[in-house]
Amino acid sequence: MTDALSALSLGDSEASNRIAVSPMCQYSCDPDGLPTEWHRVHLGSRAVGGAGIVMTEATAVSPAGRITPHDLGIWSDEHAAALEPITEFVREQGGVPGIQLAHAGHKASKKRPWDGNVPIGPDETDPDGASGWEVLSPSPEAYPPFDGDRPAMRKADAEDIQGVIDAYRAAAERSLEAGFEIAEVHAAHGYLLHEFLSPVTNDRDDEYGGSFENRTRLVREVVAAVREVWPDGKPVFVRISGTDWLDDRDSWDIEQSVRLADDLAELGVDLVDVSSGGLHPDQAPPAGPNFQVPLAERVREGADVAVGAVGGVTEPEQADALVRNGRADLVLVGREFLRDPYFGLRAAGDLERDPEAVAEEWPVQYRRAVQR
Ligand SMILES: Cc1cc2nc3c(=O)[nH]c(=O)nc-3n(C[C@H](O)[C@H](O)[C@H](O)COP(=O)(O)O)c2cc1C
């Protein structure tokens, strides 16, 4: 029976288990978007901690696509070169390195959460002196600001849209050079691609707005551009918000997500990572253990593609049950991996019956901690 400790085949590579570090912004770069020692230690310790897949935080495909001036980026060869030692280390520790490629759309140019999370205008700076910028939106008028202040926004024109597609393609090429095995396109949480998907934030009347086909066009074009340069033997994931949690209005919902997942599979996407929400302050999401899993389950039942579940997974047995019961092919763990970087090893210890096999999972340097 397939369980959380079963290997996951990822084309030419294989994850040693089905527990992944969910992408989590660290806001710990200088405004150049280059990784720092923080990233090396943060991602490296989770690889040491037994995660089958170590996914980076949302990594901006262009400077304007950063949420804050301190986000990680991959818009130049220098970024790729600086990320390479991290992917090497993750691989040495038995993890599969993945990168989440992101454009924050009209949720860009903000202060870091610990500085207040509010928009930084193009003429303003954050407490570190980093400048803000004009942000890109499918339809600026439709944007309901989360935090009171409105950022300076421009409606994406045809050139902007082509620029986004090209930036994703170039970012994927650089990710490959940097040694990543998985490219995940971030199309969730109210960022640019999700803003195009949802009728709440997209009221365009061109070929990128209106019908389901039009609203999903940009995501499909971005995915096709990434797939174009990402080798067949390496997987492409897409993170979606399974729903906007706005049932009282015309919004993005699970039925559209299932339909999109099928379209993505046809474009060569290997796994759809099902999160939710993040688009609008009126959202009413549930909370607690497995709070988004029913959405992942619906996508897995309705579409012909592997599915990742995320949200409220804190226990190895819980992750195991999700895989054993066929609710997900992969379990992404966020906050529990912040509380316990060794969650993967903890899972091996709790779920594996053979103590010798558990010891094998640990880095040789630490093995005496678990050998009898
Ligand atoms: C500090 C932090 C940063 C996050 N940054 C990202 C991100 O960069 N990209 C993303 O898709 N989700 C991001 N998320 C969401 C997580 O990946 C995850 O989906 C969410 O926390 C729910 O999973 P959990 O209950 O296991 O934490 C972030 C969450 C946290 C706590």
The ligand as a Tripos MOL2 file, in Angstrom:
@<TRIPOS>MOLECULE
LIG
   31    33     1     0     0
SMALL
NO_CHARGES

@<TRIPOS>ATOM
      1 C1          5.5380   32.0460    6.8440 C.3       1 LIG1
      2 C2          4.6990   31.5420    5.7180 C.ar      1 LIG1
      3 C3          5.0210   31.9060    4.4190 C.ar      1 LIG1
      4 C4          4.2860   31.4050    3.3370 C.ar      1 LIG1
      5 N1          4.6860   31.6910    2.0580 N.ar      1 LIG1
      6 C5          4.1000   31.0400    1.0180 C.ar      1 LIG1
      7 C6          4.6580   31.1160   -0.2850 C.ar      1 LIG1
      8 O1          5.7170   31.7190   -0.5200 O.2       1 LIG1
      9 N2          4.0060   30.4700   -1.2860 N.ar      1 LIG1
     10 C7          2.8640   29.7460   -1.0670 C.ar      1 LIG1
     11 O2          2.3060   29.1770   -2.0070 O.2       1 LIG1
     12 N3          2.3530   29.6240    0.1760 N.ar      1 LIG1
     13 C8          2.9480   30.2220    1.2150 C.ar      1 LIG1
     14 N4          2.4910   30.0250    2.4770 N.ar      1 LIG1
     15 C9          1.4030   29.0490    2.6920 C.3       1 LIG1
     16 C10         1.9850   27.6590    3.0300 C.3       1 LIG1
     17 O3          2.7530   27.1520    1.9510 O.3       1 LIG1
     18 C11         0.8720   26.6610    3.3790 C.3       1 LIG1
     19 O4          0.0970   26.4540    2.2190 O.3       1 LIG1
     20 C12        -0.0100   27.1450    4.5130 C.3       1 LIG1
     21 O5          0.7770   27.6130    5.6010 O.3       1 LIG1
     22 C13        -0.9390   26.0280    5.0050 C.3       1 LIG1
     23 O6         -0.1900   24.9020    5.3900 O.3       1 LIG1
     24 P1          0.1780   24.6020    6.9430 P.3       1 LIG1
     25 O7         -1.1290   24.5130    7.6800 O.co2     1 LIG1
     26 O8          0.9100   23.2830    6.8960 O.co2     1 LIG1
     27 O9          1.0270   25.7150    7.4330 O.co2     1 LIG1
     28 C14         3.1760   30.5470    3.5750 C.ar      1 LIG1
     29 C15         2.8340   30.2350    4.8860 C.ar      1 LIG1
     30 C16         3.5850   30.7050    5.9490 C.ar      1 LIG1
     31 C17         3.2130   30.2660    7.3410 C.3       1 LIG1
@<TRIPOS>BOND
     1     1     2 1
     2     2     3 ar
     3     2    30 ar
     4     3     4 ar
     5     4     5 ar
     6     4    28 ar
     7     5     6 ar
     8     6     7 ar
     9     6    13 1
    10     7     8 2
    11     7     9 ar
    12     9    10 ar
    13    10    11 2
    14    10    12 ar
    15    12    13 ar
    16    13    14 ar
    17    14    15 1
    18    14    28 ar
    19    15    16 1
    20    16    17 1
    21    16    18 1
    22    18    19 1
    23    18    20 1
    24    20    21 1
    25    20    22 1
    26    22    23 1
    27    23    24 1
    28    24    25 2
    29    24    26 1
    30    24    27 1
    31    28    29 ar
    32    29    30 ar
    33    30    31 1
@<TRIPOS>SUBSTRUCTURE
     1 LIG1         1 GROUP 0 **** ****
